[in-house]
Amino acid sequence: MSKIEEIDTRVKAYIYDIGYHIWSRVHATVNRTWTMTSNIAESLNIVTKDARELPIVELLKYMMTLLERWTNEKLLNAKGTFTYLGKKYNEELEDNKTLSQKMRVRTSTDYIHTVIDGVKPFIICLQNKIRSCGQFQLDELSCAHALAALRHKNKSYENYCSPYYTRESLLQTYEIPVDPLPDESKWNVPQYIAEKVVKPHTGKR
């Protein structure tokens, strides 16, 4: 912004007035949780470091093989999960359950509770899925304070977690196969583009 101001002060005022959502690539109107900010570009850069020296066709083969393997591994992992949530999120939930055992709960209404964590009080609204410090609504996963309130009300945590964390969602995410590349000598480029690029997959995500 200081660089822009040095060029023309009117520009800085203008872009502030029109709003961040018009020009900022990092602006978001929704919460960006810890599960949504993994830097996939850096992960791919590391695993393809040597492959980037290959000719383009061999690089494509390498990338397709890599994505095939990753997709299959994630699908098998989801199929081998027998809890309501995926393995990663279920482990987080179990840790939160352990922490919640030490907390005391005071009821204000059917939905509003004060959870005492040590000496600190936290307000939980189960109806709106809101916790006073923000973690419950940001992660969309039942935190320790929410679990304490849910246990106090004898309610299940299942309605207080994002559906994206469930085993069912993970299975849907990885059910679409990564199509292998055929032998390049048999490529019909216009047909391949028409079938694989122009016509999108119709499966669920």
Backbone bond lengths (Angstrom), bond angles and torsions (degrees), N, CA, C in turn:
res aa  C-N    CA-C-N  psi(-1)  N-CA   C-N-CA  omega(-1)  CA-C   N-CA-C  phi
1 M - - - 1.456 - - 1.532 111.48 -
2 S 1.341 115.87 -36.53 1.471 118.76 178.79 1.522 110.65 -64.88
3 K 1.328 117.14 -36.22 1.468 121.29 178.56 1.522 109.99 -65.12
4 I 1.348 116.13 -43.41 1.465 120.49 179.40 1.527 110.30 -63.93
5 E 1.337 116.08 -40.63 1.457 120.63 -178.82 1.516 111.75 -64.06
6 E 1.329 116.02 -33.10 1.464 119.91 178.45 1.529 110.98 -65.66
7 I 1.337 115.86 -32.52 1.466 119.77 -179.52 1.525 110.97 -77.57
8 D 1.351 115.90 -50.07 1.468 119.73 -178.45 1.525 107.84 -161.51
9 T 1.295 118.16 116.59 1.468 122.04 -177.97 1.521 111.93 -64.34
10 R 1.331 117.42 -25.63 1.460 120.56 -179.48 1.525 111.82 -67.20
11 V 1.337 116.11 -31.63 1.468 120.39 -178.77 1.525 109.98 -65.74
12 K 1.323 116.54 -45.07 1.465 120.69 179.97 1.524 110.74 -59.14
13 A 1.317 116.44 -45.98 1.460 120.39 179.43 1.526 111.03 -63.05
14 Y 1.334 115.06 -39.43 1.477 119.51 -178.16 1.524 111.91 -64.06
15 I 1.340 117.52 -47.79 1.465 118.88 -176.57 1.530 112.10 -70.85
16 Y 1.327 116.89 -25.98 1.467 119.23 172.45 1.525 110.43 -68.10
17 D 1.325 115.98 -40.73 1.459 120.90 -176.56 1.526 112.48 -67.82
18 I 1.326 118.54 -37.38 1.471 119.93 -175.98 1.522 112.24 -77.84
19 G 1.341 117.46 -15.07 1.463 119.62 175.47 1.514 113.81 101.12
20 Y 1.320 115.54 144.62 1.460 121.65 -178.30 1.525 112.18 -61.07
21 H 1.340 117.08 -34.45 1.461 120.48 -174.14 1.527 112.45 -63.58
22 I 1.333 118.25 -18.44 1.455 121.51 -179.33 1.526 111.79 -79.08
23 W 1.332 117.14 -35.10 1.464 118.89 -169.94 1.524 115.99 -127.83
24 S 1.322 118.97 -16.61 1.460 119.84 -175.46 1.525 111.57 -91.88
25 R 1.316 116.93 124.59 1.466 121.38 -179.65 1.520 112.32 -73.69
26 V 1.321 118.32 -19.03 1.467 120.71 -178.08 1.526 112.17 -100.34
27 H 1.326 116.74 0.53 1.468 119.59 179.73 1.524 109.69 -74.22
28 A 1.327 116.99 135.96 1.465 121.55 177.69 1.523 109.31 -139.17
29 T 1.319 116.18 137.66 1.458 120.96 179.14 1.521 111.29 -91.73
30 V 1.333 117.30 -1.98 1.465 121.83 178.88 1.524 108.84 -122.46
31 N 1.331 116.35 166.40 1.457 120.46 178.62 1.519 110.81 -67.61
32 R 1.313 116.62 136.06 1.458 121.36 172.44 1.521 106.96 -102.95
33 T 1.334 116.35 102.10 1.450 119.87 -172.94 1.513 111.48 -86.56
34 W 1.327 115.39 173.03 1.464 120.29 -176.76 1.504 112.65 -64.20
35 T 1.322 118.83 -19.91 1.464 119.62 179.68 1.519 111.92 -86.22
36 M 1.341 117.64 -12.05 1.449 121.05 -175.43 1.524 113.87 -105.21
37 T 1.317 118.33 0.88 1.460 119.82 -173.83 1.530 113.40 -114.17
38 S 1.322 116.76 18.35 1.458 119.56 176.60 1.525 109.33 -66.04
39 N 1.327 117.22 132.30 1.457 120.79 -175.46 1.525 110.05 -85.48
40 I 1.335 117.08 86.58 1.458 122.27 -176.40 1.524 111.62 -65.03
41 A 1.341 117.44 -30.35 1.466 119.92 -179.92 1.521 110.99 -62.39
42 E 1.332 116.50 -43.43 1.460 119.66 178.97 1.524 111.22 -67.11
43 S 1.327 117.13 -37.04 1.463 120.23 178.16 1.516 110.66 -62.62
44 L 1.327 116.68 -43.38 1.469 120.41 178.84 1.527 111.51 -67.86
45 N 1.314 116.65 -36.95 1.469 119.53 179.18 1.522 111.78 -60.56
46 I 1.340 116.28 -37.69 1.465 120.24 -178.52 1.518 111.26 -69.18
47 V 1.336 116.52 -47.98 1.465 119.37 -175.08 1.524 112.91 -76.14
48 T 1.333 117.50 -18.00 1.473 119.88 179.68 1.524 112.52 -106.90
49 K 1.312 116.76 13.90 1.466 120.49 -176.37 1.520 112.50 -54.85
50 D 1.339 116.96 -49.25 1.468 120.31 -179.52 1.524 111.76 -77.51
51 A 1.327 116.54 -34.93 1.467 120.58 -176.47 1.525 112.12 -65.69
52 R 1.323 118.17 -23.04 1.460 120.67 -178.08 1.527 112.79 -66.61
53 E 1.327 116.50 -12.83 1.460 120.46 176.99 1.525 111.59 -84.43
54 L 1.340 117.95 -8.29 1.463 122.11 -177.18 1.531 111.42 -77.26
55 P 1.348 117.09 159.23 1.466 120.16 170.82 1.526 109.85 -59.93
56 I 1.325 116.98 158.86 1.456 121.78 -170.77 1.528 112.94 -58.59
57 V 1.342 117.53 -40.85 1.468 119.88 -179.11 1.523 110.52 -65.97
58 E 1.323 116.84 -43.00 1.463 120.36 179.15 1.530 111.02 -67.23
59 L 1.334 115.95 -34.79 1.460 119.53 176.71 1.524 110.44 -64.80
60 L 1.336 116.95 -42.05 1.461 120.74 177.28 1.520 111.28 -61.27
61 K 1.320 116.40 -42.28 1.465 120.87 178.25 1.524 110.40 -61.51
62 Y 1.310 114.92 -43.72 1.470 119.63 -179.90 1.529 110.77 -61.78
63 M 1.342 116.60 -45.54 1.462 121.00 -179.01 1.525 111.66 -64.62
64 M 1.349 115.65 -41.03 1.457 119.19 179.26 1.525 111.00 -64.52
65 T 1.324 116.12 -42.34 1.463 120.42 178.96 1.522 110.81 -63.41
66 L 1.331 115.47 -41.47 1.462 120.70 179.33 1.528 111.09 -61.98
67 L 1.336 116.71 -46.55 1.466 120.59 -179.49 1.524 111.46 -67.99
68 E 1.332 116.76 -36.21 1.465 120.18 175.09 1.527 110.43 -58.74
69 R 1.329 115.31 -47.16 1.464 120.26 -177.47 1.527 110.92 -65.62
70 W 1.313 116.91 -45.46 1.460 120.46 179.85 1.528 111.43 -61.49
71 T 1.335 116.19 -46.12 1.460 120.41 -178.70 1.523 110.69 -62.20
72 N 1.326 116.03 -43.55 1.469 119.95 -179.42 1.528 111.14 -65.39
73 E 1.328 117.11 -41.69 1.468 120.82 179.43 1.529 110.77 -62.40
74 K 1.333 116.86 -43.32 1.460 120.63 -179.58 1.530 110.69 -67.15
75 L 1.339 116.40 -38.16 1.459 120.07 179.40 1.523 110.89 -66.09
76 L 1.332 116.79 -44.03 1.466 120.23 178.54 1.526 111.00 -63.89
77 N 1.335 115.85 -38.00 1.460 120.16 178.19 1.529 111.03 -63.71
78 A 1.352 116.31 -41.52 1.466 120.59 178.55 1.529 110.67 -66.69
79 K 1.335 116.35 -40.82 1.471 119.93 178.94 1.527 111.72 -65.49
80 G 1.326 116.44 -29.62 1.458 120.66 -179.91 1.515 113.69 -86.11
81 T 1.334 116.11 4.97 1.460 121.40 178.21 1.521 109.14 -96.70
82 F 1.327 117.15 131.34 1.462 120.53 -176.99 1.530 111.90 -121.38
83 T 1.321 115.13 17.64 1.458 120.20 175.25 1.525 108.78 -103.16
84 Y 1.328 116.57 164.81 1.466 120.71 -178.66 1.527 110.80 -62.54
85 L 1.315 116.69 -41.14 1.463 121.87 177.85 1.525 110.42 -96.48
86 G 1.326 116.21 159.49 1.450 120.61 173.82 1.525 110.70 -62.47
87 K 1.315 116.53 162.62 1.466 121.62 -172.83 1.526 112.46 -55.10
88 K 1.318 117.10 -49.27 1.466 121.62 -177.29 1.524 111.34 -59.06
89 Y 1.334 116.36 -45.17 1.455 120.93 -175.89 1.516 111.75 -78.09
90 N 1.324 116.52 -30.34 1.460 119.58 176.37 1.530 110.62 -66.72
91 E 1.335 116.77 -38.38 1.465 120.32 177.20 1.528 110.64 -63.87
92 E 1.333 115.73 -40.71 1.470 119.98 177.51 1.521 110.13 -63.03
93 L 1.318 116.29 -41.28 1.461 121.40 179.85 1.525 111.11 -64.50
94 E 1.339 117.20 -41.99 1.462 120.79 179.71 1.524 110.75 -63.27
95 D 1.333 116.94 -39.59 1.472 120.39 176.43 1.527 110.49 -61.90
96 N 1.334 115.76 -41.50 1.463 120.04 179.00 1.528 111.38 -66.04
97 K 1.340 116.54 -36.68 1.470 120.38 177.76 1.524 110.65 -61.71
98 T 1.335 116.53 -41.85 1.461 120.75 179.50 1.525 110.73 -62.08
99 L 1.335 115.88 -44.20 1.461 120.28 179.25 1.524 111.36 -64.89
100 S 1.324 116.93 -34.80 1.467 120.79 -175.69 1.529 112.78 -68.81
101 Q 1.331 117.51 -21.14 1.464 120.84 -177.75 1.532 111.95 -63.87
102 K 1.318 116.88 -24.56 1.456 121.09 -176.38 1.530 112.66 -90.14
103 M 1.322 117.00 0.72 1.461 120.40 -172.96 1.526 112.25 -101.25
104 R 1.316 115.66 148.70 1.459 121.94 177.34 1.527 109.53 -105.37
105 V 1.329 115.65 149.33 1.466 120.60 -175.59 1.526 110.40 -125.66
106 R 1.324 115.19 133.06 1.466 121.29 172.33 1.526 107.64 -116.29
107 T 1.311 116.74 131.43 1.463 121.60 -178.07 1.518 111.03 -92.36
108 S 1.321 115.94 131.73 1.465 121.48 175.72 1.530 109.52 -102.64
109 T 1.333 116.43 -52.05 1.473 122.44 173.88 1.525 107.14 -135.23
110 D 1.336 116.63 -172.17 1.463 120.09 178.65 1.520 111.86 -60.60
111 Y 1.337 117.14 -28.09 1.460 120.27 -174.65 1.526 114.11 -114.70
112 I 1.320 117.55 -22.90 1.458 120.70 -175.42 1.523 110.00 -100.82
113 H 1.331 115.61 128.29 1.462 121.24 -178.20 1.519 109.63 -136.43
114 T 1.313 115.42 151.27 1.456 121.75 171.22 1.522 107.37 -106.10
115 V 1.314 115.29 122.35 1.465 121.07 -179.86 1.524 108.05 -105.95
116 I 1.314 116.22 123.34 1.465 121.31 -178.95 1.516 108.66 -94.60
117 D 1.320 115.74 112.50 1.468 122.70 178.43 1.530 107.07 -107.21
118 G 1.348 116.31 98.08 1.458 119.56 -172.90 1.516 108.63 71.72
119 V 1.343 114.93 -109.17 1.464 119.10 176.19 1.526 111.38 -114.38
120 K 1.321 116.84 -1.53 1.460 120.64 -176.32 1.531 110.95 -95.41
121 P 1.329 118.01 129.95 1.466 120.78 176.32 1.536 110.98 -90.85
122 F 1.303 116.26 139.31 1.466 122.06 175.42 1.522 108.14 -127.56
123 I 1.326 116.55 134.62 1.455 121.40 -179.00 1.523 109.53 -94.94
124 I 1.333 115.99 128.97 1.455 122.32 179.60 1.526 108.84 -118.07
125 C 1.339 116.70 128.86 1.462 121.67 172.11 1.521 107.40 -112.61
126 L 1.325 116.32 103.77 1.464 120.27 -177.27 1.523 111.91 -69.77
127 Q 1.298 117.49 -29.99 1.459 120.38 -178.64 1.521 111.49 -63.98
128 N 1.328 116.67 -44.86 1.466 121.98 -179.04 1.522 113.29 -97.94
129 K 1.335 116.28 0.55 1.466 122.45 -179.82 1.531 110.85 55.83
130 I 1.328 115.18 50.97 1.467 121.40 -177.42 1.516 109.50 -123.43
131 R 1.340 115.72 135.98 1.452 121.88 172.37 1.512 108.60 -120.39
132 S 1.311 117.71 145.88 1.459 121.04 -170.88 1.523 113.93 -60.02
133 C 1.330 118.56 -30.50 1.472 118.75 -178.73 1.532 112.24 -90.94
134 G 1.325 118.52 -7.89 1.466 120.82 173.06 1.514 117.45 97.60
135 Q 1.322 119.43 -13.55 1.466 120.29 -173.92 1.532 112.47 -66.13
136 F 1.317 116.60 -40.75 1.469 121.77 -177.88 1.531 110.55 -57.21
137 Q 1.334 117.41 -49.21 1.452 120.81 -176.89 1.523 112.77 -79.01
138 L 1.328 117.24 -22.06 1.460 119.46 -179.94 1.523 111.56 -78.27
139 D 1.328 117.13 -49.49 1.463 120.82 -178.50 1.523 112.66 -80.21
140 E 1.313 117.39 -20.49 1.464 122.78 -176.00 1.530 111.06 54.93
141 L 1.323 114.55 36.36 1.457 122.96 175.55 1.528 106.54 -135.10
142 S 1.315 116.78 136.23 1.468 119.76 -176.69 1.528 111.05 -57.65
143 C 1.326 116.20 113.61 1.457 121.33 178.18 1.525 109.33 -79.16
144 A 1.324 116.80 175.02 1.462 120.87 -177.88 1.524 111.70 -60.72
145 H 1.336 117.57 -38.62 1.460 120.65 -179.62 1.526 111.11 -68.22
146 A 1.336 116.26 -40.90 1.464 119.67 177.79 1.523 110.75 -64.98
147 L 1.333 117.01 -39.98 1.466 120.73 179.82 1.526 111.51 -65.55
148 A 1.323 116.53 -35.21 1.463 119.73 176.96 1.532 109.96 -63.59
149 A 1.331 116.02 -42.91 1.467 120.03 178.72 1.524 110.99 -67.17
150 L 1.323 116.85 -39.98 1.464 120.84 178.92 1.526 111.28 -65.03
151 R 1.322 116.98 -39.80 1.466 120.68 177.62 1.526 110.20 -64.49
152 H 1.328 115.16 -39.94 1.466 120.68 179.42 1.535 111.10 -62.41
153 K 1.347 115.91 -35.29 1.465 121.09 -179.83 1.524 112.44 -92.37
154 N 1.333 115.89 -0.48 1.469 121.27 -178.49 1.527 111.31 58.43
155 K 1.333 115.82 44.56 1.466 122.46 178.90 1.516 110.15 -111.81
156 S 1.330 115.65 153.23 1.465 121.30 178.66 1.522 110.65 -81.86
157 Y 1.319 116.04 149.32 1.472 121.26 179.22 1.525 112.30 -76.55
158 E 1.333 118.74 -13.84 1.464 121.95 -169.56 1.525 113.58 -59.56
159 N 1.327 117.48 -32.66 1.463 120.27 179.37 1.525 112.44 -84.49
160 Y 1.323 116.53 2.02 1.460 121.21 -176.69 1.528 111.67 -120.64
161 C 1.332 115.54 28.89 1.463 122.20 175.20 1.526 108.13 -133.99
162 S 1.309 116.53 147.68 1.457 120.25 178.22 1.520 110.58 -61.74
163 P 1.332 118.95 136.95 1.467 120.83 177.66 1.525 112.65 -62.44
164 Y 1.333 117.34 -20.74 1.467 120.54 179.40 1.521 112.34 -68.39
165 Y 1.332 117.81 -16.66 1.460 121.25 -180.00 1.529 112.51 -88.18
166 T 1.321 117.32 -4.89 1.464 119.99 -172.85 1.526 112.09 -80.16
167 R 1.315 114.38 158.85 1.471 120.42 176.62 1.527 110.28 -59.33
168 E 1.322 117.33 -40.38 1.463 121.06 -179.15 1.520 112.01 -59.48
169 S 1.339 116.57 -42.56 1.459 120.50 179.15 1.524 111.45 -66.37
170 L 1.336 116.76 -38.92 1.465 120.09 178.24 1.522 110.94 -63.59
171 L 1.328 117.00 -40.32 1.464 120.50 177.89 1.521 110.90 -63.08
172 Q 1.322 117.36 -41.09 1.465 120.73 179.14 1.526 111.49 -68.06
173 T 1.326 116.07 -33.57 1.464 120.08 -179.51 1.524 111.97 -62.55
174 Y 1.329 116.13 -40.01 1.462 119.99 -173.28 1.525 114.07 -106.75
175 E 1.346 117.59 13.41 1.463 119.04 -178.56 1.527 112.44 -79.80
176 I 1.340 118.00 -20.14 1.460 120.73 179.05 1.522 109.09 -81.25
177 P 1.326 118.38 121.88 1.473 120.37 -176.55 1.525 112.25 -73.02
178 V 1.313 115.27 155.55 1.463 121.46 170.72 1.522 106.16 -90.73
179 D 1.315 117.16 114.33 1.464 120.53 -175.90 1.521 111.13 -68.32
180 P 1.337 118.41 124.62 1.464 120.77 177.56 1.523 111.44 -66.87
181 L 1.323 116.08 149.62 1.456 120.31 175.30 1.528 109.56 -78.95
182 P 1.332 118.52 133.84 1.465 120.08 176.04 1.517 110.79 -73.43
183 D 1.324 116.18 171.21 1.472 121.00 175.83 1.520 108.46 -58.22
184 E 1.342 116.94 130.88 1.467 120.31 -174.06 1.523 112.91 -61.95
185 S 1.346 117.11 -23.84 1.464 119.41 179.69 1.525 111.39 -69.44
186 K 1.345 116.08 -18.08 1.461 120.35 -178.49 1.524 112.27 -107.20
187 W 1.317 115.97 10.04 1.453 119.06 -178.98 1.520 111.34 -67.42
188 N 1.300 115.73 133.12 1.456 122.91 166.61 1.525 103.93 -110.93
189 V 1.326 115.93 89.86 1.455 120.82 -168.98 1.525 113.73 -54.41
190 P 1.358 120.20 -50.43 1.477 118.76 179.57 1.523 112.45 -59.27
191 Q 1.356 116.71 -41.50 1.457 119.86 -179.36 1.526 110.91 -67.21
192 Y 1.363 116.25 -41.31 1.466 120.70 -179.13 1.523 110.72 -62.21
193 I 1.338 115.33 -42.26 1.460 119.75 179.43 1.526 110.25 -64.78
194 A 1.332 115.94 -42.52 1.465 120.18 -178.60 1.521 111.47 -63.55
195 E 1.339 116.26 -39.18 1.456 120.24 -175.60 1.521 112.82 -82.10
196 K 1.334 117.01 -40.14 1.460 120.26 -171.38 1.522 114.21 -99.36
197 V 1.322 116.66 -24.93 1.459 119.06 -175.35 1.524 111.71 -105.78
198 V 1.340 115.98 -50.48 1.458 119.77 -176.11 1.519 110.96 -71.49
199 K 1.355 117.52 -43.74 1.457 121.03 179.94 1.517 109.08 -89.27
200 P 1.310 119.48 111.82 1.474 120.96 -178.36 1.511 110.84 -76.39
201 H 1.351 115.12 159.89 1.454 120.05 172.48 1.515 109.98 -64.17
202 T 1.310 116.73 149.37 1.462 120.31 -179.75 1.522 111.75 -109.19
203 G 1.339 117.72 4.85 1.464 120.30 -179.29 1.504 112.03 -72.10
204 K 1.337 115.80 166.84 1.463 121.91 178.61 1.508 110.23 -73.61
205 R 1.337 116.02 156.23 1.457 121.78 172.07 1.503 108.41 -124.22
